[in-house]
Amino acid sequence: METENIRKSNNPSESEDNDGRFEWIVGEGQKGERADKHIAEALAGQSVSRSQVQEWIRIGAVNVNGKPVKSNAKLAIGDRIEVEMPEPEPLEAYPENIPLDVVFEDKDVIVINKPRGMVVHPAAGHPSGTVVNALLHHCKDLSGINGVMRPGIVHRIDKDTSGLLMVAKNDLAHASLAEQLKEHTVTRKYAAIVFGVMQHDKGTVDAPIGRANHDRKLYVVTEKNSKHAVTHFAVTERFDEYTLLELKLETGRTHQIRVHMKYIGFPLVGDPVYGGKSGRTLGMGGQALHAGVLGFVHPRSGEYMEFAAPIPEDMEHALGVLRTR
């Protein structure tokens, strides 16, 4: 049985204390950079723009060597950058009577099977119709750790990815599930149809992911301002020009599977951003990616629980077409 390991080094420049405060040292090759430009690039993985950094500098949220700094200040090797991100202005999410496919629920946790096309939490461009809006109607209470816009949300799956999502109904559950995610002990397996015939039976993509310089909405494999990302893959079925894969997440970065599959030359079928072959969707209404298996230790009982959700109909139909060719 063949195995492939694909690796790329990761040297993030910033460190985080998990409380919105960042601190790092200016290194070689960064001498003479403007403070606002340097900080925006260093924090690109946090969805930070240069204009945001300039505002933070104006209100005193940025220090260099313990002192306030101007946006156009030139940095020197060894300068210590300290940034304390201001709390965002709170928005409000409202309950909406949206049907949920509930796979499991008790007083601590709810597991749902999210349909493709549904956003997990409200954000710019998606103020309603999200999983959070539906949960606020369905549940009497949710964990408040992630604030009013993301109550109970401990992890996400993309809008155009279907499948299983766990949600915390109280702070005890939230802390436990978040720690399990941090320790990489949560089981997360996906089914995906990719372009190309994968020759290796299984393998691992170990490559850091960060925002693309040319478009901040996109993610790429990069060493600059990136985060460690690991995806394990195994071939489930091979077809003429396509492969059905089982993908297991070790880390959970934004767009991780989509970026990693593109990186190794097997982009997802139907992926409008990273697919590269938009005209070939096999009749699907979106990308062929489904979070089919989710397992975790129950926060209160300590029992390991694992759930499975069947792939959506259009993905099943696409596989049927491929099997008859």
Sequence and secondary structure as in RCSB ss.txt:
>XXXX:A:sequence
METENIRKSNNPSESEDNDGRFEWIVGEGQKGERADKHIAEALAGQSVSRSQVQEWIRIGAVNVNGKPVKSNAKL
AIGDRIEVEMPEPEPLEAYPENIPLDVVFEDKDVIVINKPRGMVVHPAAGHPSGTVVNALLHHCKDLSGINGVMR
PGIVHRIDKDTSGLLMVAKNDLAHASLAEQLKEHTVTRKYAAIVFGVMQHDKGTVDAPIGRANHDRKLYVVTEKN
SKHAVTHFAVTERFDEYTLLELKLETGRTHQIRVHMKYIGFPLVGDPVYGGKSGRTLGMGGQALHAGVLGFVHPR
SGEYMEFAAPIPEDMEHALGVLRTR
>XXXX:A:secstr
  EEEEE     S EE SSSEEEEE  TT TT BHHHHHHHHTGGGT  HHHHHHHHHHT EEETTEE  TT B 
 TT EEEEE                 EEEE SSEEEEEE TT  SS BTTBSSSSHHHHHHHH S    TT TTS
TTB     TT EEEEEEESSHHHHHHHHHHHHTT SEEEEEEEEES   SSEEEEE  EEE SS TT EEE STT
 B  EEEEEEEEE SSEEEEEEEESS  TTHHHHHHHHTT  BTT TTT S TT  TT SS SEEEEEEEEE TT
T  EEEEE    HHHHHHHHHHHH 
